[in-house]
Amino acid sequence: MDKAENNKTAIHKIAIFPLDMINVFLLVNSQGCILIDTGLPDTEKKIEHTLNTLNLTFSDIKLIIITHAHIDHAGNTAKLKSLSGAKVIAHQGDLPYYKGQKQMHFCCTGWFGWLFSKTGAAQKPYEHFEPDILLTSKDSFSLNEYGVAGEVISTPGHTEGSISVVFDNDKAVVGDLISSGILLGGIVRKNKAKRPPFEDNPLLVSQQLQLIADKGAKTFFMGHGGPLPKKEVLRHIHKLQRISINDEH
């Protein structure tokens, strides 16, 4: 049995915005912690507060995982990389956005996404960075060396370069593959799955969520709202499949 299987991992949700509207996550064990997503620019105090409550500091962050390039997930990466000295892992599909070579595009899933895109908030530039570790669509990255029984996998669909973290055999952090709540997500009805405001390919998202469920995930943590049980995620998968079929006709 490897050391990761002997080392219990706790997950801590950090609310970058109140009411679970924007979440990032810490995976914590005796070897330190892994930060999943970095939130909006200049929100590092939110993360520092959670670290302090756990008697940790930025230097205890050993790895930063960015699920995709949207500003509420990647916007504070450059600063947190500097504060922690941690390596950053992301997917090459979103690399042009991390490096500031292209402006993000957004496929709206409804009226709120359309209105939100008109504010320009989602398109606001953030400090550019280059990931230390780049996944491709065929890669996975083991977290064993960080004391976590889990892996980072490519899960495109929300964006081309979206990735997810599956750990402890039954948990997954999936970024914006799925959302819950109202509007951006969170606030109320956080136990009901929905599409996020933006989504490139609903059929591909449904396939990635099914893949994660097939890996044994029973609890899905997300950037907006949640967490959700597998049963609710499966219901959402079927809804996405119906949307895709209707779009073909």
N, C-alpha and C positions, 0 to 999 in steps of 0.2 A: 504494500500500500504506500503511495507516495505521500509526501508531506502535505500536499494540498488537501488530501482526503482526511488528514488528521487535524486540520486547522480550521476551526469553525469560522465562517464568514457572516458578518452582520451587515445588513443593508440599511442605510440611513437616508431618508428623503430630505432634501434641502429645498425649501420653498423660496425660490428667487422672487416670485410674486406671491401675495397672499392667496389663500383658499385653493392651493394647488394649481394655480393658473400656469405657472412655469416651474418645473422641478428639475433639479439635478440630483445625482446620487453618489453616495460614498459606500464603497465596499470595504469593510474594516475587519482586520484580523490581527494576530500578534506580530505579523511582519510589517505592518503599516496599513496603508489604504490605497485604493484606486478610486479616482474621481471619474465619474461618467458624466460628460458634458460640463460646460463651464458657465452657462448662463449668459445674460446680457452684459455688455461692457460695464466695467466699474461696479460690479456687484460682489466683489471678492469678500467683502465684510460678512455677507450672508454665509459664505462657506467657512470663513474664519471662525464665526460664532459657533457653528456646529463642531468644527475641529476642537475648539476650546472646551466645549462641554464634554468632549471625549478625551480630554487631556492630551490632545494632539496639536501639531502645528503644521504649517504648509510643508515643512521639510519631511513630514511623514507621508506625504503623497508620493508614491513610487511610480505611478503611471496615470496618464490622463487619456481617456478614451472619448473621442468625439463621434457621436452617432450620425451627424450630418452637418451641413454647412450653414444652415439658417442661423441668423444672428442670436436668437434666444438659446441656442445650443452651443454655438462656437464663438460667440462674440467676445468672451473674456479669456480666450485660450492663451494668447501671447503673454498677458500679464500673469496668469496663474502658472504658466510654464516657467516664467522668470522667477516668481516667488518660491516655487517648489523645487525647481531643478529637475522635474520629472520629464520623462520622455512622453511624447504625444503619439498616439496611434489613431489613424483615420483611414479612409478609403480613397484610392486614387481617382475614383469617379467624380468626387467633389473637389479634387485638388485645385483646379483653376479658380475656384471661389475662395479657398483658403489663402491662396497666393495673390488674390486680387486681380487676376488676369481676366476674369469675366464677371459680369453682374448676374446675380441669381435670377432665375426665371421662376414663375409661380403659376401652377395650374390650380385654379380656385375650385373648391368643391361645393360652393354655395354662396349665398348672398353675403354672409359675414366675411368670408375670405376675399370676395370681390371688393367690399367696402374697405376692409383692412389694408388690402394692397394699394388702394387709392391714397391712403395716408402717407405712404412712403416709409413707414417705420420698418417694415420687413426688408426693404431694400437698402436701408442705411448701412454704409460701409463700417467695418470694424478693423482693428489692427491686424494686418496680415501676418501669417505664420506659415511655416512649412513643417508638416508632421515628420517625426523621426522614423516612424514605422508606417509603411503604406500597404494596405491590403489590396488585393485584386479580387475579382469575382470568384476566383477559384481557391482563394486562401482562407485559412482560419488561423487564429493566433491563440495558443494555449496560455492560460494564466497561472499555470502551475508554479512557475518560478516566483510568482508574487503571493504564493500561499493560497490561491483560490482554485478550487476544483471547477474549472469552467473554461470557456473559450469565447473569443470575439469572432463573429462570422459576418460575411457579406449578406445583406438583406435589402437589395435595391427595390424601389417601388415608390417610396415617398420622395426620395431623390435618387439619382443614379448611384451616388456614393454612400447610401445609408448602411449602417452596420448596427448589430445588436450584440448583447452580451448574455450568454446562457451560463448559469452557474448553479452549483449545489444540486444538480440533476433536475430541479423542479422550479427554478426561478429564471426570469428573463427580464432584461431592461431593453426596451425596443424603440426608444426615441419617439418618433412620430409615426411609426407604422400604424398606430391606433391612438385614439384619444377618448376622453370621456368628459361628461359635464356639458356645459353650454358655451356658446360663443367660442373663444379661444380654447376653452377646456377648463375643467375644474369648476369651482363656485358651488354648483348644486348638480344633482343627478350624476355624481362622479362614479356611480356603480353601473352606468349605462354606456356601452361602447358607442362611438360614433367616428366618422371620418374627421381628420384634422382639417383646418381651413384650406390647406394646400396639399395636393397629392398628385404625383406625376402619372401613376399607373395603378388603378385599383385592382386589376386582376393580378398583377405582379405582387402587390401588397398582400393580397389574400393568399398567394402561394407561399410567401415568406412567413406569414403568421402560421400557416398550416405546418410548414417545416419546423418552426420552433415548437409548436404544440406536439408534433411527432417526436421531437427530441425529449419530451417528457415534462416540458414546462407546465406548471399548474397555476402560477401566479405571474402576471405580466405587469411590470412597472413601466410608466410612460412619462413623457415630458409634460403632459397636460392632463390633470385629473388622475384617476386610478388610485390604487392598483385594481386590476380586474382578474377574476378567476377564469380558468380555461373555458368553462361553459359559456361565459359571455363573449369571449373572444371567438369561439367557434360560431356563435350566432352571427357575429359581425362578419366573419369570413363568408358565410353563406349569403349575407346581404351584398357584399362586394362582388361575389360571383354573379349574382342576379343583375347588378348594375352593369357588369361587363357584358353579359349576354344581351341586355337591352340596348347597349351602345352599338352592338354589332348589327342590329336590325333597324 
